[in-house]
Amino acid sequence: MKKQIRVVDVLSQKKSALNRLKVEADIAIGIVTSTISNLELINQEYDDTIADIDNYVAQLSETRENMSKNRKYNTAIISNFSKLLEVDEV
C-alpha cells in the first residue's frame, strides 16, 4: 500500500509542478508580449517624429527657395532702379 501512496504523491507533485511551470510560462509570455507592444509603440512615436521632421524640412526648404527667388527679384529691381539714377553728363 505504501508504494501506491508514494506513486500517487509523486504524480501529484509532478502535476503541481506542471501547473506551476505553466503559470510561470504564461507570465513570461505576457511580459514578452507586453515588451513587444511597448517597443512597437515606441517605434510608432519614432515614425511620427521622423515624419514631423521631414515635414518641417520640406517646409524650410520651400521657404528657403521662395526667399531666394524673392531676393533675386529684389536684386533685379535694385539694378533697374539704379539704372534710372544713372545720368550721362552733358
Backbone as a printed PyTorch tensor [residue, N CA C, xyz], in Angstrom:
tensor([[[  0.8150,  -1.1880,   0.0000],
         [  0.0000,   0.0000,   0.0000],
         [  0.8590,   1.2520,   0.0000]],

        [[  2.0220,   1.1720,   0.6360],
         [  2.9020,   2.3210,   0.6920],
         [  3.3710,   2.7340,  -0.6900]],

        [[  3.6720,   1.7830,  -1.5540],
         [  4.1600,   2.0990,  -2.8930],
         [  3.0990,   2.8430,  -3.6960]],

        [[  1.8580,   2.4410,  -3.5700],
         [  0.7850,   3.0970,  -4.3100],
         [  0.6060,   4.5360,  -3.8160]],

        [[  0.6700,   4.7570,  -2.5350],
         [  0.5530,   6.1200,  -1.9770],
         [  1.7250,   6.9630,  -2.4500]],

        [[  2.8890,   6.3470,  -2.4510],
         [  4.0880,   7.0560,  -2.8770],
         [  3.9790,   7.4560,  -4.3440]],

        [[  3.5030,   6.5860,  -5.2250],
         [  3.3400,   6.8530,  -6.6410],
         [  2.3250,   7.9770,  -6.8250]],

        [[  1.2420,   7.9430,  -6.0970],
         [  0.2180,   8.9750,  -6.1800],
         [  0.8060,  10.3020,  -5.7270]],

        [[  1.5900,  10.3250,  -4.6680],
         [  2.2160,  11.5620,  -4.1830],
         [  3.1770,  12.1260,  -5.2150]],

        [[  3.9770,  11.2910,  -5.8470],
         [  4.9170,  11.7350,  -6.8750],
         [  4.1450,  12.2850,  -8.0630]],

        [[  3.1040,  11.5870,  -8.4620],
         [  2.2790,  12.0390,  -9.5820],
         [  1.6240,  13.3750,  -9.2470]],

        [[  1.1360,  13.4910,  -8.0610],
         [  0.5110,  14.7430,  -7.6100],
         [  1.5270,  15.8830,  -7.6080]],

        [[  2.7330,  15.6090,  -7.1610],
         [  3.7990,  16.6210,  -7.1550],
         [  4.1500,  17.0430,  -8.5750]],

        [[  4.2070,  16.0850,  -9.4880],
         [  4.5530,  16.3930, -10.8810],
         [  3.4600,  17.2280, -11.5410]],

        [[  2.1900,  16.8770, -11.2460],
         [  1.0870,  17.6670, -11.7890],
         [  1.1150,  19.0840, -11.2300]],

        [[  1.4120,  19.1870,  -9.9640],
         [  1.5110,  20.5020,  -9.3250],
         [  2.6610,  21.3130,  -9.9370]],

        [[  3.7830,  20.6560, -10.1620],
         [  4.9370,  21.3210, -10.7870],
         [  4.5970,  21.7470, -12.2060]],

        [[  3.8850,  20.8950, -12.9350],
         [  3.4730,  21.2250, -14.2970],
         [  2.5820,  22.4640, -14.3080]],

        [[  1.6260,  22.5010, -13.4020],
         [  0.7310,  23.6670, -13.3220],
         [  1.5010,  24.9430, -12.9610]],

        [[  2.4370,  24.8130, -12.0160],
         [  3.2520,  25.9700, -11.6250],
         [  4.0930,  26.4710, -12.8060]],

        [[  4.7060,  25.5510, -13.5310],
         [  5.5300,  25.9230, -14.6850],
         [  4.6840,  26.5360, -15.7920]],

        [[  3.4800,  26.0370, -15.9520],
         [  2.5790,  26.5960, -16.9560],
         [  2.2190,  28.0430, -16.6160]],

        [[  1.9410,  28.2910, -15.3320],
         [  1.6450,  29.6620, -14.8850],
         [  2.8620,  30.5560, -15.1100]],

        [[  4.0380,  30.0750, -14.7540],
         [  5.2580,  30.8580, -14.9530],
         [  5.4950,  31.1360, -16.4300]],

        [[  5.2410,  30.1540, -17.2840],
         [  5.4100,  30.3480, -18.7280],
         [  4.4140,  31.3890, -19.2430]],

        [[  3.1720,  31.3200, -18.7650],
         [  2.1610,  32.3090, -19.1730],
         [  2.5770,  33.7170, -18.7550]],

        [[  3.1220,  33.8470, -17.5550],
         [  3.6000,  35.1530, -17.0820],
         [  4.7430,  35.6360, -17.9690]],

        [[  5.6790,  34.7580, -18.2900],
         [  6.8150,  35.1250, -19.1370],
         [  6.3440,  35.5470, -20.5230]],

        [[  5.3890,  34.8090, -21.0730],
         [  4.8480,  35.1620, -22.3890],
         [  4.1610,  36.5170, -22.3250]],

        [[  3.4430,  36.7760, -21.2390],
         [  2.7970,  38.0820, -21.0550],
         [  3.8070,  39.2160, -21.0100]],

        [[  4.9210,  38.9890, -20.3360],
         [  5.9690,  40.0100, -20.2560],
         [  6.5520,  40.2700, -21.6390]],

        [[  6.8360,  39.1930, -22.3810],
         [  7.3990,  39.3410, -23.7240],
         [  6.4080,  40.0560, -24.6390]],

        [[  5.1450,  39.6490, -24.5820],
         [  4.1190,  40.2760, -25.4110],
         [  3.9800,  41.7540, -25.0850]],

        [[  3.9880,  42.0780, -23.7990],
         [  3.9060,  43.4780, -23.3690],
         [  5.1200,  44.2710, -23.8420]],

        [[  6.2940,  43.6650, -23.7520],
         [  7.5230,  44.3320, -24.2060],
         [  7.4710,  44.6010, -25.7020]],

        [[  7.0070,  43.6290, -26.4620],
         [  6.8850,  43.8150, -27.9080],
         [  5.9250,  44.9570, -28.2080]],

        [[  4.7880,  44.9770, -27.5270],
         [  3.8070,  46.0450, -27.7410],
         [  4.3960,  47.4130, -27.3970]],

        [[  5.1090,  47.4830, -26.2910],
         [  5.7380,  48.7510, -25.8960],
         [  6.7610,  49.2080, -26.9280]],

        [[  7.5650,  48.2760, -27.4290],
         [  8.5600,  48.6240, -28.4390],
         [  7.8940,  49.0700, -29.7390]],

        [[  6.7750,  48.4460, -30.0840],
         [  6.0430,  48.8630, -31.2790],
         [  5.4960,  50.2800, -31.1100]],

        [[  5.0060,  50.6000, -29.9210],
         [  4.5300,  51.9650, -29.6540],
         [  5.6640,  52.9780, -29.7400]],

        [[  6.8090,  52.6070, -29.1960],
         [  7.9800,  53.4890, -29.2630],
         [  8.3850,  53.7100, -30.7120]],

        [[  8.4100,  52.6420, -31.5060],
         [  8.7590,  52.7790, -32.9300],
         [  7.7520,  53.6490, -33.6580]],

        [[  6.4760,  53.5620, -33.2940],
         [  5.4610,  54.4150, -33.9130],
         [  5.7270,  55.8790, -33.5770]],

        [[  6.1330,  56.1320, -32.3280],
         [  6.4880,  57.5050, -31.9430],
         [  7.6950,  57.9900, -32.7410]],

        [[  8.6860,  57.1100, -32.9430],
         [  9.8310,  57.4720, -33.7840],
         [  9.3560,  57.8270, -35.1920]],

        [[  8.5050,  56.9740, -35.7580],
         [  7.9960,  57.2160, -37.1130],
         [  7.2480,  58.5480, -37.1920]],

        [[  6.4210,  58.8290, -36.1860],
         [  5.6670,  60.0890, -36.1690],
         [  6.6070,  61.2890, -36.0760]],

        [[  7.6190,  61.1790, -35.2260],
         [  8.5760,  62.2770, -35.0610],
         [  9.3920,  62.4770, -36.3320]],

        [[  9.8120,  61.3950, -36.9590],
         [ 10.5600,  61.4850, -38.2160],
         [  9.6940,  62.1430, -39.2890]],

        [[  8.4180,  61.7670, -39.3390],
         [  7.5060,  62.3780, -40.3160],
         [  7.3610,  63.8750, -40.0540]],

        [[  7.2680,  64.2580, -38.7760],
         [  7.1990,  65.6840, -38.4370],
         [  8.4590,  66.4100, -38.8860]],

        [[  9.6020,  65.8120, -38.6240],
         [ 10.8760,  66.4200, -39.0180],
         [ 10.9460,  66.5490, -40.5320]],

        [[ 10.5580,  65.4980, -41.2510],
         [ 10.5570,  65.5460, -42.7180],
         [  9.6450,  66.6580, -43.2250]],

        [[  8.4970,  66.8150, -42.5730],
         [  7.5660,  67.8780, -42.9510],
         [  8.1930,  69.2500, -42.7180]],

        [[  8.8200,  69.4340, -41.5550],
         [  9.4760,  70.7150, -41.2570],
         [ 10.6110,  70.9940, -42.2340]],

        [[ 11.3880,  69.9510, -42.5590],
         [ 12.4960,  70.1210, -43.5010],
         [ 11.9580,  70.5460, -44.8680]],

        [[ 10.8650,  69.9220, -45.2970],
         [ 10.2640,  70.2840, -46.5900],
         [  9.7690,  71.7270, -46.5660]],

        [[  9.1240,  72.1180, -45.4630],
         [  8.6380,  73.4960, -45.3510],
         [  9.7970,  74.4920, -45.3080]],

        [[ 10.8560,  74.1520, -44.5870],
         [ 12.0300,  75.0240, -44.5380],
         [ 12.6640,  75.1580, -45.9150]],

        [[ 12.7570,  74.0440, -46.6240],
         [ 13.3330,  74.0620, -47.9620],
         [ 12.4980,  74.9380, -48.8970]],

        [[ 11.1750,  74.7940, -48.8180],
         [ 10.2900,  75.6010, -49.6490],
         [ 10.4120,  77.0840, -49.2970]],

        [[ 10.4800,  77.3820, -48.0110],
         [ 10.6360,  78.7680, -47.5680],
         [ 11.9580,  79.3400, -48.0580]],

        [[ 13.0280,  78.5450, -47.9400],
         [ 14.3450,  78.9990, -48.4100],
         [ 14.3130,  79.2710, -49.9100]],

        [[ 13.6970,  78.3720, -50.6640],
         [ 13.6140,  78.5340, -52.1060],
         [ 12.8430,  79.8170, -52.4630]],

        [[ 11.7270,  80.0460, -51.7810],
         [ 10.9420,  81.2520, -52.0320],
         [ 11.7110,  82.5180, -51.6610]],

        [[ 12.4370,  82.4750, -50.5620],
         [ 13.2350,  83.6250, -50.1620],
         [ 14.3260,  83.9040, -51.1880]],

        [[ 14.9430,  82.8430, -51.6990],
         [ 15.9900,  83.0080, -52.6990],
         [ 15.4240,  83.6360, -53.9760]],

        [[ 14.2400,  83.1750, -54.4020],
         [ 13.5920,  83.7520, -55.5820],
         [ 13.2710,  85.2280, -55.3550]],

        [[ 12.7210,  85.5310, -54.1770],
         [ 12.3890,  86.9270, -53.8730],
         [ 13.6380,  87.8030, -53.8070]],

        [[ 14.7180,  87.2590, -53.2860],
         [ 15.9750,  88.0200, -53.2240],
         [ 16.4620,  88.3360, -54.6310]],

        [[ 16.4300,  87.3490, -55.5300],
         [ 16.8490,  87.5720, -56.9180],
         [ 15.9640,  88.6300, -57.5750]],

        [[ 14.6650,  88.5390, -57.3070],
         [ 13.7260,  89.5280, -57.8510],
         [ 14.0810,  90.9250, -57.3380]],

        [[ 14.3110,  91.0320, -56.0350],
         [ 14.6770,  92.3270, -55.4530],
         [ 15.9980,  92.8550, -56.0230]],

        [[ 16.9340,  91.9500, -56.2480],
         [ 18.2190,  92.3500, -56.8290],
         [ 18.0170,  92.9230, -58.2260]],

        [[ 17.1350,  92.2990, -58.9990],
         [ 16.8430,  92.8050, -60.3500],
         [ 16.1770,  94.1760, -60.2670]],

        [[ 15.2530,  94.3610, -59.3460],
         [ 14.5730,  95.6590, -59.1580],
         [ 15.5980,  96.7280, -58.7730]],

        [[ 16.4810,  96.3980, -57.8460],
         [ 17.5190,  97.3420, -57.4200],
         [ 18.3670,  97.7540, -58.6110]],

        [[ 18.7490,  96.7720, -59.4160],
         [ 19.5650,  97.0520, -60.5890],
         [ 18.8310,  97.9860, -61.5520]],

        [[ 17.5470,  97.6950, -61.7880],
         [ 16.7650,  98.5350, -62.7100],
         [ 16.5940,  99.9550, -62.1630]],

        [[ 16.3130, 100.0980, -60.8830],
         [ 16.1740, 101.4430, -60.2960],
         [ 17.5090, 102.1780, -60.3100]],

        [[ 18.5740, 101.4420, -60.0790],
         [ 19.8980, 102.0640, -60.0890],
         [ 20.1970, 102.6430, -61.4740]],

        [[ 19.7720, 101.9710, -62.5210],
         [ 19.9800, 102.4460, -63.8820],
         [ 19.2210, 103.7550, -64.1200]],

        [[ 18.0630, 103.8960, -63.4880],
         [ 17.2890, 105.1380, -63.6210],
         [ 18.0450, 106.3370, -63.0410]],

        [[ 18.8360, 106.0570, -62.0470],
         [ 19.5700, 107.1520, -61.3990],
         [ 20.8580, 107.5240, -62.1210]],

        [[ 21.2720, 106.6630, -63.0310],
         [ 22.4920, 106.9400, -63.7860],
         [ 22.1880, 108.0520, -64.7990]],

        [[ 23.0070, 109.0370, -64.7770],
         [ 22.8370, 110.1700, -65.6900],
         [ 24.1370, 110.4050, -66.4250]],

        [[ 24.0160, 110.5160, -67.7530],
         [ 25.1880, 110.8410, -68.5520],
         [ 25.4310, 112.3400, -68.4070]],

        [[ 26.6450, 112.7060, -68.2040],
         [ 26.9420, 114.1320, -68.0980],
         [ 26.8890, 114.7680, -69.4520]],

        [[ 26.2730, 115.9300, -69.5210],
         [ 26.0830, 116.6400, -70.7790],
         [ 27.1400, 117.6930, -70.9420]]])
